[in-house]
Amino acid sequence: MDGVLRGGVRLIDRLLSNSLGVYIFTDEPDCILRIQYTQAAHSVIIGNERILKGEPILGIHVWNERMPKIPAQGATLDWALEFRRRVIFSFREIAKEMRKDPKYEQARALYGASVLFSFSDHIGGIRVLQRLGFTVLPYQRSMGKFGIFWENLFSWWLMWTYNTASMNSRQFFNLQRTEIWMLADEFLRRYGTG
């Protein structure tokens, strides 16, 4: 029964990704991110720059099937180092794609949202993201608590389907999202040099 339910979550994940325009841009086996050329859902200030609602951005999305599996006993140092290595590799692959395809020249920033790190838990993870060059902000969603409930439910299903051990350190009703932002020029400066 679990296999059927997980298969259903995988199908919903694929359909949702396709409908939102989230796509795989490389076949490199160590890449754990997908991208989405989209518009900013709200205005945000990153450093001295203001990104306005509706401006073109590049969304970063976890490639769930490729995420390193957290050991049953929880995240270890080896797991964290492998995860970091794959994230940086993925950023470099995104930068290559941005330089290769002229449509990305219009993207003002890169953006991602996640329940992996929140301001109340996993502060170390937020610091790692900041060291990688991202501005970390509280999550903003126009659909309010109702929409956040459904997003959290789907995130919970994804954790259960792809990386069950990640649920051990989280409680469903305490899931909180954060947003990560980086100006496109800064991202290319950091990750576009091989």
N, C-alpha and C positions, 0 to 999 in steps of 0.2 A: 504493500500500500504506500509506504514512504516513497518508493521509486516512482510511482504514478504521480503522487503529489509534487515531488521535486521536478518531474518532467513537465507538469503543468506550470510551475513557477518559471522554469526555463523558457517555456513557450511564451508566457506573458511578458517576460523580460525581453525576449527577442522582438515581439510585436510592439511593445512600448518603445524600445530603442529605435526600431524602424520608423515608427510614427513621429518620433521627435527628431529624426535625422541624425541620430548618434551612429557613427560608423567606424569600422575598422580601417585604418589607414596604412597598416604595415603587416607583413607576415612574420616579422622577427619574433621568435619564440619567447624572448625575455621581456617583450613589451607587455605591460599590464594595464595600459590605458587606451581608451577610444576617444574620439573627438566629435564635436558638434559645432558647425558654423551657425551661429544664432545671433540674437539681439539681447542686450542687457534687459533684464526684467524690471530693474529699478536703477535709479542713479546711485552712484557710490563715489567716494573720494579715496584715491590711492595715492599716497604721498601728496604731491602738489597738483595732481591731475584729477579732473572730475570726469567720470564716465557717465554719460546721460542715458536715461532709459531709452531703449530703442537703438542705441548705437551698436554696430557689429562687434561681436566678441567671439572667442573660441572657447567652447565649453569642454572641460576635461571630465571624463567619466571612467570609472573603474571598469576594467574588463574582467567581470566576475570569474569566468572560467580560468583565467590566468593568474589569479591572486595566489601568492604562496599560502599554503594551508597552515593555519596556526596549530601547533601541537596540542594534543588533548589536555596536557597539563598547563597550557597557556603559552603566551608569547615568550620566547627565549631570546637571548642576545643573538644567537645565530639566526633566528627567524628575522629579528629586527634588522640585522645587517643585510640579509638577503633582500628583504622588502625595500630597504633604502636603495640598494644597488639597482634593483629593477625599476624603482620610481625614477631615479636619475637617468637610467638608460632610456626609459620611456619619454622623459622630458626632452632628451637629445633627439629622439626619433621624431617627436612632435616638431621641434625646431627645424629639423631637416625638411619635414613636410611643408612647414610654413615658408621656408625659403624656396622650395621647389614649385609651389602652386601660387600664382599671382593673386588668386582670389583672397588669400589670407592677408594681403597687404592692407586691406581695409580694417582688419580686426584691431581694435584699440587695446584689448586686454584679454587675458585668459582667466577663466572662472571655473570653480568647482564647488560642490556642496556635498557634505558628508556627515554621517552620524558617528564616524570613527573617532573624532576628536571633538570635545566640547570644552567650554570654559570652566565647567564645574569638575570634570574628570579629565584624566589623560592630558594634563597640562604639558607634560614632556613632549607629547605628540604635537601640540601647538607650537612649542619652541622649535621642534625640528622643522616644521613647515615654515616658520619665520626665518630660520637659518637657510632654508632653501630659497628664500627671497619672496615669499608670499606674505601679503597682508591678510590676517585672519580676522574675520568679522562675525558678529551674530547673524544667524540665518534670518532672511526676510522672505515672507511668503504672503501673497495677497489673499490667499484662501482662508487664512486664519487657522484657528485650532482644529476645525473640521478637516481641512486639507492636510495639516500636519499629521493628524491621526492616521489618515490613509497613507501618507508617505512613509510614516514610521512602520505601519503594518507591512507595507511592501518591502521596506528595508529589512524587517525582521524575517520575512519569508526568504529574502535573498541570503541573509546570513545563515539561516537554517539549511538552505539548499546548497550553497557553495562553500561555506566555511563555518561549520557548526560550532567549533570551539570559540569563535568570536562572540558567541552569545553568552559565554560564561561570565564575562566581566560587565555585562550590560543587563539592565532591566527594561522591559518594553515601555513602561509608563514613564521612565526617566530618560528615554532617548532624546538627545538634543543635537541639532545640526549646527554646523558652522559653515561659513563661506570662505573660500580662499580666492584671492585676486592678485594678479600681477600684470603690470603694463606689458604689452606685447614687445615693445622695444627692449625693456629690461629682461624679459624672458629670453629673447634672442641673444642678447649680450651674454647672459649667463650660460645658456644651454646650446647655443648655435655654433659653437666653435669646436665641436668634436672633443 
